[in-house]
Amino acid sequence: MLKKFAIVLVAILVSAGSADARMSSLSHAHFPTCSDGLVKAICVCRAEGASRSHQLCRSGRYCHTFDGACTQ
């Protein structure tokens, strides 16, 4: 009984983890890319060049495209 419970629990955790990974990879796909400077609407601040660094920026914050970071 305990062995079956452990198998079911592992299966649930693995499926939840893969669903979470899919959602996080798709979450930024629905927002436009920010330009460098003050953000007026929600967008993704992406780093220029080969770096894949990015953050979701809310309005009123500053997008820094050299490193893909949002600051206040």
GUZA-411896 format. One record per residue (C-alpha): residue in one letter; x negated, z, y. Coordinates in pm, 1 decimal, padded with zeros to 6 digits, always signed. Layout:
BEGIN
<site resn="A" c1="X" c3="Z" c2="Y"/>
...
***
This chain:
BEGIN
<site resn="M" c1="+00000.0" c3="+00000.0" c2="+00000.0"/>
<site resn="L" c1="-00276.1" c3="+00094.2" c2="+00245.1"/>
<site resn="K" c1="-00469.7" c3="-00221.8" c2="+00158.9"/>
<site resn="K" c1="-00166.5" c3="-00442.1" c2="+00236.9"/>
<site resn="F" c1="-00115.2" c3="-00260.4" c2="+00565.7"/>
<site resn="A" c1="-00478.5" c3="-00317.4" c2="+00663.1"/>
<site resn="I" c1="-00454.6" c3="-00689.4" c2="+00581.4"/>
<site resn="V" c1="-00135.8" c3="-00729.5" c2="+00786.5"/>
<site resn="L" c1="-00289.5" c3="-00539.1" c2="+01076.6"/>
<site resn="V" c1="-00601.7" c3="-00757.1" c2="+01075.4"/>
<site resn="A" c1="-00387.2" c3="-01072.8" c2="+01062.1"/>
<site resn="I" c1="-00183.9" c3="-00956.2" c2="+01362.8"/>
<site resn="L" c1="-00493.3" c3="-00867.7" c2="+01564.2"/>
<site resn="V" c1="-00663.5" c3="-01199.9" c2="+01488.4"/>
<site resn="S" c1="-00356.1" c3="-01402.8" c2="+01583.7"/>
<site resn="A" c1="-00306.5" c3="-01200.4" c2="+01903.7"/>
<site resn="G" c1="-00671.8" c3="-01247.2" c2="+01996.8"/>
<site resn="S" c1="-00658.4" c3="-01622.3" c2="+01949.5"/>
<site resn="A" c1="-00335.4" c3="-01646.3" c2="+02152.0"/>
<site resn="D" c1="-00497.5" c3="-01444.6" c2="+02431.4"/>
<site resn="A" c1="-00800.6" c3="-01674.5" c2="+02429.5"/>
<site resn="R" c1="-00575.7" c3="-01980.9" c2="+02456.9"/>
<site resn="M" c1="-00384.2" c3="-01828.8" c2="+02747.9"/>
<site resn="S" c1="-00698.1" c3="-01735.4" c2="+02941.3"/>
<site resn="S" c1="-00842.4" c3="-02084.5" c2="+02901.1"/>
<site resn="L" c1="-00518.6" c3="-02242.6" c2="+03025.5"/>
<site resn="S" c1="-00440.2" c3="-01997.1" c2="+03304.6"/>
<site resn="H" c1="-00668.2" c3="-02163.5" c2="+03560.7"/>
<site resn="A" c1="-00554.0" c3="-02515.2" c2="+03469.1"/>
<site resn="H" c1="-00230.4" c3="-02478.7" c2="+03668.6"/>
<site resn="F" c1="-00392.4" c3="-02399.5" c2="+04003.5"/>
<site resn="P" c1="-00569.4" c3="-02635.0" c2="+04245.9"/>
<site resn="T" c1="-00939.9" c3="-02597.1" c2="+04318.1"/>
<site resn="C" c1="-01031.9" c3="-02411.4" c2="+04639.3"/>
<site resn="S" c1="-01254.4" c3="-02553.8" c2="+04905.3"/>
<site resn="D" c1="-01532.8" c3="-02337.3" c2="+05047.3"/>
<site resn="G" c1="-01402.9" c3="-02082.7" c2="+05299.8"/>
<site resn="L" c1="-01077.0" c3="-01898.0" c2="+05372.3"/>
<site resn="V" c1="-00807.4" c3="-01949.1" c2="+05108.0"/>
<site resn="K" c1="-00450.9" c3="-02014.8" c2="+05226.5"/>
<site resn="A" c1="-00281.3" c3="-02037.2" c2="+04883.7"/>
<site resn="I" c1="-00366.9" c3="-01925.4" c2="+04528.9"/>
<site resn="C" c1="-00637.5" c3="-02151.5" c2="+04385.4"/>
<site resn="V" c1="-00940.9" c3="-02152.6" c2="+04156.1"/>
<site resn="C" c1="-01278.7" c3="-02101.5" c2="+04321.4"/>
<site resn="R" c1="-01523.6" c3="-02302.6" c2="+04109.4"/>
<site resn="A" c1="-01900.7" c3="-02298.4" c2="+04139.4"/>
<site resn="E" c1="-02065.4" c3="-02627.6" c2="+04231.6"/>
<site resn="G" c1="-02318.7" c3="-02781.1" c2="+03997.3"/>
<site resn="A" c1="-02372.4" c3="-02709.1" c2="+03629.3"/>
<site resn="S" c1="-02249.4" c3="-02348.7" c2="+03641.9"/>
<site resn="R" c1="-01906.2" c3="-02292.3" c2="+03489.3"/>
<site resn="S" c1="-01841.2" c3="-01977.4" c2="+03690.6"/>
<site resn="H" c1="-01495.9" c3="-01952.3" c2="+03851.7"/>
<site resn="Q" c1="-01241.9" c3="-01700.6" c2="+03976.1"/>
<site resn="L" c1="-00877.5" c3="-01711.4" c2="+04078.2"/>
<site resn="C" c1="-00852.0" c3="-01660.0" c2="+04456.6"/>
<site resn="R" c1="-00547.3" c3="-01527.8" c2="+04639.6"/>
<site resn="S" c1="-00460.2" c3="-01615.9" c2="+04999.4"/>
<site resn="G" c1="-00660.7" c3="-01431.8" c2="+05264.1"/>
<site resn="R" c1="-00979.7" c3="-01419.8" c2="+05056.6"/>
<site resn="Y" c1="-01293.9" c3="-01632.4" c2="+05089.6"/>
<site resn="C" c1="-01406.0" c3="-01878.0" c2="+04822.5"/>
<site resn="H" c1="-01782.4" c3="-01921.3" c2="+04788.2"/>
<site resn="T" c1="-01836.9" c3="-02244.4" c2="+04595.5"/>
<site resn="F" c1="-02211.8" c3="-02187.8" c2="+04554.5"/>
<site resn="D" c1="-02140.8" c3="-01917.1" c2="+04292.6"/>
<site resn="G" c1="-01764.5" c3="-01948.6" c2="+04226.7"/>
<site resn="A" c1="-01678.4" c3="-01604.4" c2="+04365.3"/>
<site resn="C" c1="-01391.0" c3="-01478.2" c2="+04582.7"/>
<site resn="T" c1="-01449.2" c3="-01201.9" c2="+04832.6"/>
<site resn="Q" c1="-01242.4" c3="-01025.0" c2="+05097.3"/>
***
